[in-house]
Amino acid sequence: MPRAAEARLAEAVGLAASIGVTIVHQAIHPLRARRPSTLLGEGQVEMVRAALEEQEAGLVVVDAALTPVQQRNLERAWKAKVIDRTGLILEIFGERARTREGSLQVELAHLEYQRTRLVRSWTHLERQRGGFGFLGGPGESQIEIDRRLIGERIVRLKKELEQVRRTRGLHRKSRERVPYPVIALVGYTNAGKSTLFNALTGAGVMAQDQLFATLDPTMRQITLPSGRPAILSDTVGFISELPTQLVEAFRATLEEVASADIILHVRDVAHPDSAAQRADVHAVLDGMADGEHPSMGDDWRGRTIEVLNKADLLGGPEAVAARIEGGLAVSALTGEGLDQLRATLDERLSAGMVTAELTLAPSDGARLAWLYRHGEVLERVEEERAVRLTVRLSPADRARFGQLP
């Protein structure tokens, strides 16, 4: 879905500002044709050069994918650092990643991105992009780096990542042995996922009004109105034109989403490009189902609840519901609509459950406690020699209960 140029510019400004870049000039330059040498036309290159001199700026962010040749030529013409959309997002991920896997994956993405620019387009004396990151100044580290050294580092990083992933796989299997349903939050960056996560769980996950405020998946247990426990997973926000080098960095998040019982697609309903952002998220989820996450399944839409967040900016949930069909209108900030969201989650999870009539001995406290932990006890009748229960369980838990000693 095409985006308004003004919205694209605002997003690029937000991305740059989120890592402390001071924006002194911004402009939209329509392109009649993409020039292979500089992307922009000669007149546009000159306009940017004049703005750089006037503002005494030393960095230009181009909200497009630049080839190594285009980046080199623009730096020569403007006598300033130039980074494209890919470089900017890589810089943000490098600053925000906190987990071991996230840090390794971002470094790997940096190196794969730099390899083309260091070897194929710049001369030996100009290989000053070897340092990790783009904004720290030329030649700050690894000035003499070359293809062989980068390649060796990439091989080592991939081996370390594989070990981290095997460990994560073991953790996932251990969670499956405590089969609480998983609810995964997805959505465009800055849609309010972390704020909603905090509101539902009472956790203190970082939530700020900026793009990519959090990158690493976070999981917390919540209790639904019926008393049923569930695990809520907060994930990194998606973004349009995500750099291919960073698609792998979403692996941990995507695996949690693929295996989730319910997917909460959180939308910033007040954003002017909300519909386009929705399309971007759907494109990523469709790609997961068709690609390396077959467990996602083609039925992911049936497992998805659309949450229209930031309804307080449009007059409240009732006003949003009157304007937009489908989805649940909420405000994670004020708490409006969250009770209905919790009830809807409870109802969805109950839909696939079975009801069982069970009789236990009064002394069988272990199995009785197990039923209360894993199911919903609808009725309990105490008799002299038995306890009769009506319990709602998932099919897997019903089978598991029959195997208990």
Protein Blocks (a to p, Z undefined) as FASTA:
>chain_A
ZZdfklmmmmmmmmmmmnopacfbdcddddfbdcfklopafklmmmmmmmmmmnopabdc
ddbdddfklmmmmmmmnopacddfklmmmmmmmmmpmbfklmmmmmmmmmmmmmmmmmmm
pcfklmmmlpgcjknoghkboklgcfklmmmmmmmmmmmmmmmmmmmmmmmmmmmmmccd
ddddeddehilmmmmmmmmnopacdcdddehkbfbdcddddddfkopacdddddddddeh
iafklmmmmmmmmmmmmmpmbdcddddfkbmklmmmmmmmmmmmmmmmmmmmlmnopmlm
mmpccddehklmnopjklmmmmpggijdddfknopoklmmmmmmmmmmmmmpccdddddd
fklmmlmmmmmmmmccfbdcddfkbccddddddfklmmmmmmpZZ
